[in-house]
Amino acid sequence: MSDIIQLLPDHVANQIAAGEVVQRPASIVKELLENAIDAEATKIELILRDAGKNLIQVVDDGKGMSETDARMAFERHATSKIRGTEDIFKIITKGFRGEALASIAAVSQVELRTKQKTATIGTNIYIEGGVFQFQDPIQTAEGSNFLVKNLFYNVPARRKFLKNNNVEFRHVIDEFQRIALAHESLEFSLFHDDEAIFRLRKGSLMQRIVDVFGRKLQPQLIPIKEDIIWCKLQGFVAKPEGAKKTRGEQFLFVNGRYFKSPYFNKAVQEAFEGLLLPGYVPTFFLYLDLDPEKIDVNIHPQKTEVKFEDEHLIFALIRSTIKRSLGIYNVAPSLDFERDPELDSMMNSSPSKSNGGGMIKMPEIIVDKDYNPFLEEREVFNQGEIQNLTEMYHTNITAEPSKINLFEDEDFDEDLMRLPNGYWLFNKGDRTLMLDLGRMHRLMVSESSKPTKKSATGSHALLFSLEYHMNEIENTKYKSIKKYLPELGFEMSVAHESVLRIDAVPEGLKETQVMKFLENLFEILEYKTEEEFMQFYQNQWGKLQSKSRFDFIYKKDAEQLIKDFTALGFPEFLPNGKRCFFEVPFNDFKNKF
């Protein structure tokens, strides 16, 4: 048998390596912006066309490269950041592997123009599909100008897997924001298809957050700061009213590098315990500074995951610092926020000597939230059975839909009982149902008040105009949907800069609800089609008008809803597959007696 193992050609090896580094345009944006920062730039411009598919250009005023360095930068494993193995464990720069530019050049057409401050002339290099084409002297500005064109032009199978421009641009925005938030002392600009999206001045951390996410966030921000021997923590958390159901504005940084950590996110969530509605997550911007030797950033190709030597202590630091700040700013009750002496000892000593890095477990008080001493004995439903029924309610989604025909006659002789957990038991003949009146009401609202382009909802003028301060992302979003808004009952226009003036709103939308409703509409950057926008709008409108099961307290309201719901045919499921009710299997209870 002949030998079958061969070395891959360089261009094939580079394309394979590119798969780890270059997943989409945002991957290139991240690498080029980080290179500009490592080059000590003070001003960085990012220019895109077609969400980066056809052009990604990064221009910086950094120190530039020599003729030899400019050529070497595109070789694999060529880097100026590390010299030996020990350097990997004390990294302070962004990029260091030396594969980014080689990988980018392997799947695109790349041009580099660069010049050092002390040089009289610069260098122009052009590489296509990983193959060097030419290198010439050129008159150019100090710093570097990278142009990446026609991404994946030579790998069509990968190009077709790129998402539409809206989605890809959303990923670019994410990377841009992460880098800009970590470097408030630098100027950043972002242009997309000749439109200015961001122009970020250098300034304080607060200014950078406000410039990125809009002025309406500023009053909600609470400063966070703790400085101990081995770790420094600073940043901001938003008050509970700034919490969201989406995890959009949650940022963690260590030594100027963005990273993801569900574990540390949990520390923030625990600090807000008892202050947030179920399903909501806090907004935060937290910055850690510690010895580079105490972390490992080389465990993920995109370097978004970081391994910490003493993560349990950092968890406790984040949680306790945020709790203290919430107390100081009267967001949470503050009885005694002085740290336990033992915790102080752990924080101020070497982490490696502090009880193995274990975290202190806080005492817990267990309260029966469902206990109601005013319920008569005949109304009390065994809590264990309620738990069993609730579990069945959530797990039997795939069961065969019930055929409900409860009200063939005009007699509406029914028996209703509200349970302590907000659900209702409904008896009709020999059948008993457990109802979620909140979901039933939501379905009623969505079916009866769906706004469409052909049948727009009415509008009412506001006595005083409202002003909504948009951030740059919301401004872009508004431009993509503004043509639909008049037919839905809105009258609004951009008064000045990014301030949206609202003069009229749809009937049924209260003035107190307008701002939150608009914020929900701006949740997604852009919609691909009008139909997709209308579907999202209808969903938000339905949520706004619907009630929860806890809003139905009185029997007469429940009776009326059941009558109205019957007119719809008593549908069992919401469009998202969640149940509105299920039949209680009382026959199964016989075995319990």
Secondary structure, DSSP 8 states (H G I E B T S, - for coil): ---------HHHHHHHHHHHH-SSHHHHHHHHHHHHHHTT-SEEEEEEEGGGTSEEEEEE-S----HHHHHHTTSTT--SS-SSGGGGGG--SS--SS-HHHHHHHTSEEEEEEE-TT-SSEEEEEEETTEEEEEEEE---SEEEEEEESTTTT-HHHHTTS--HHHHHHHHHHHHHHHHHH-TTSEEEEEETTEEEEEE----HHHHHHHHH-GGGGGGEEEEEEE-SSEEEEEEEE-GGG-BSS--SEEEEETTEEE--HHHHHHHHHHTTTTS-TT-B--EEEEEEE-GGGEE-TTSTT----EETTHHHHHHHHHHHHHHHHHHTTSS--S-----HHHHHHHHS-GGGSGGG-----------TT--TTS-GGG---HHHHHHHHHHHHH-TTS--------SSS----EEEE-TTS-EEEEETTEEEEE-HHHHHHHHHHHH----SSS---EEEEEEEEEEE--HHHHHHHHHHTTTHHHHT-EEEEEETTEEEEEEEETT--HHHHHHHHHHHTTSS--SSHHHHHHHHHHHHHHHH---GGG--SHHHHHHHHHHHHHTT---B-TTS-BSEEE--GGGGGGG-
